[in-house]
Amino acid sequence: MCNSDLYAKVSVNKNSIKLNFGNDHIEYKGDKVEKLKADEKKEIVMGIRPEAFEDGNYANTSEYSESIKVSVSLLEQLGSDSYIHFYKDIKPVQTEAIEEILADEGEDISVLGDNTKFIARINPNSTVVEGEEIELKIDPSKLHFFDPETGDAL
């Protein structure tokens, strides 16, 4: 699994896959299209690492072809990189490992709430500020896909 995992419903288009999550969607045309077609109308786990994102003002749109709107909840400026944290109104991915960790702490899965936290690595020259709504671009070739039952990569 990745830094930020979320449930996405698979829809098949002619030469691509539409991955629907919350109020957003991403069109995927990468090398796993044929494999993902077998999961049409199913919910899979889509993993997005911080490097799959870029500030819309700095993204090379030939690579970062998809976009979502986010509200920046935290900005970390670390010199050569900047990271933004944001939440989406999407149920967190629940795995057996997460449930075991929570059980060890005397908690259950409900403590995760109804939002999923994401971290995006963006250009250090970006001028975003905390609380701002921005367009984040996504490079679909950097997405990862998993079976929600087994956790195995698709």
C-alpha positions in Angstrom: 0.0 0.0 0.0 1.0 3.7 -0.4 1.2 6.8 1.7 -2.4 7.7 0.8 -4.7 4.9 -0.1 -8.4 5.4 -1.0 -11.2 3.4 -2.4 -12.0 4.1 -6.1 -14.7 2.7 -8.3 -13.6 1.5 -11.7 -15.5 2.7 -14.9 -14.4 1.5 -18.3 -14.1 3.9 -21.2 -13.0 2.9 -24.7 -9.2 3.3 -24.2 -9.1 4.3 -20.6 -10.3 3.7 -17.1 -12.2 6.3 -15.0 -11.4 6.0 -11.3 -14.2 7.6 -9.2 -13.5 8.6 -5.6 -15.6 10.9 -3.4 -16.6 13.9 -5.6 -13.5 13.5 -7.8 -12.3 11.2 -10.6 -9.1 10.5 -12.5 -8.8 9.2 -16.1 -6.1 6.5 -16.3 -4.6 5.5 -19.6 -1.5 3.6 -18.4 -0.2 0.2 -18.7 -2.7 -1.4 -16.3 -5.8 -0.4 -18.3 -6.5 -3.9 -19.5 -6.0 -5.4 -16.1 -8.3 -2.8 -14.5 -11.0 -3.4 -17.0 -11.6 -6.7 -15.3 -12.6 -4.7 -12.2 -15.3 -2.7 -13.9 -17.9 -1.4 -11.5 -15.9 -2.8 -8.6 -14.2 -0.8 -5.8 -10.4 -1.1 -5.7 -7.8 0.6 -3.6 -5.8 3.3 -5.3 -2.5 4.4 -3.8 -1.2 7.9 -4.4 2.3 8.8 -3.1 3.3 12.4 -2.5 5.3 12.6 -5.7 2.3 11.9 -7.8 1.0 15.4 -7.2 2.1 18.9 -8.3 0.8 22.4 -7.8 -1.3 23.2 -10.9 0.7 26.3 -11.5 4.0 24.3 -11.9 2.9 21.0 -13.4 4.0 19.7 -16.7 0.5 19.0 -18.1 1.7 16.2 -20.4 2.6 14.2 -17.3 0.3 15.7 -14.7 -2.8 15.4 -16.8 -5.5 15.0 -14.1 -6.5 17.4 -11.4 -8.5 17.8 -8.2 -9.4 20.8 -6.0 -8.1 20.7 -2.5 -8.0 22.9 0.6 -4.5 23.1 2.1 -4.6 22.2 5.8 -0.9 22.3 6.4 2.1 23.6 4.4 5.7 22.3 5.1 8.5 24.1 3.4 11.6 22.0 3.5 14.0 23.9 1.2 14.2 21.7 -1.9 10.7 20.4 -1.5 7.4 21.7 -0.1 4.7 19.4 1.2 1.0 20.2 1.6 -1.4 18.2 3.7 -5.1 18.0 2.8 -8.2 15.9 3.5 -10.9 14.5 1.2 -14.3 13.4 2.3 -13.6 9.8 1.5 -13.9 6.9 3.9 -10.4 5.7 5.0 -9.1 2.4 3.6 -9.6 -0.3 6.2 -7.2 -3.2 6.3 -6.7 -6.1 8.6 -3.3 -4.7 9.6 -4.8 -1.3 10.5 -7.6 -3.0 12.5 -4.9 -5.0 14.4 -2.9 -1.9 15.3 -6.0 -0.1 16.5 -7.1 -3.1 18.5 -3.7 -3.2 20.2 -4.3 0.4 21.2 -7.8 -0.4 22.5 -9.5 1.4 19.6 -11.7 0.3 16.8 -11.9 1.4 13.1 -14.4 4.2 13.9 -11.6 6.4 15.3 -10.4 6.9 11.7 -13.5 9.0 10.9 -14.8 9.7 7.5 -11.9 11.7 5.9 -8.7 10.5 4.3 -5.5 12.5 4.7 -3.2 13.1 1.8 0.3 14.5 1.5 1.5 16.1 -1.7 5.0 17.1 -2.7 4.9 20.3 -4.7 7.4 22.7 -6.3 9.2 24.6 -3.5 8.6 27.9 -5.5 4.8 27.4 -5.0 3.1 30.3 -3.3 0.2 28.3 -1.7 -0.7 29.1 1.9 -2.6 27.2 4.5 -6.3 27.4 4.1 -6.1 28.2 0.4 -8.1 26.1 -2.1 -5.8 25.1 -5.0 -5.8 22.9 -8.1 -3.5 19.9 -7.6 -2.4 18.1 -10.7 -1.9 14.3 -10.7 0.4 12.1 -12.8 -1.7 9.0 -13.4 1.4 7.0 -14.3 2.4 7.2 -10.7 -0.8 5.7 -9.3 -0.8 2.2 -7.7 -3.7 -0.2 -7.6 -4.5 -2.9 -5.0 -7.1 -5.6 -4.4 -9.2 -4.4 -1.4 -9.6 -7.9 0.0 -6.0 -9.2 -0.2 -3.9 -6.0 -0.5 -2.1 -7.5 -3.4 -1.0 -5.2 -6.2 -3.2 -5.3 -9.3 
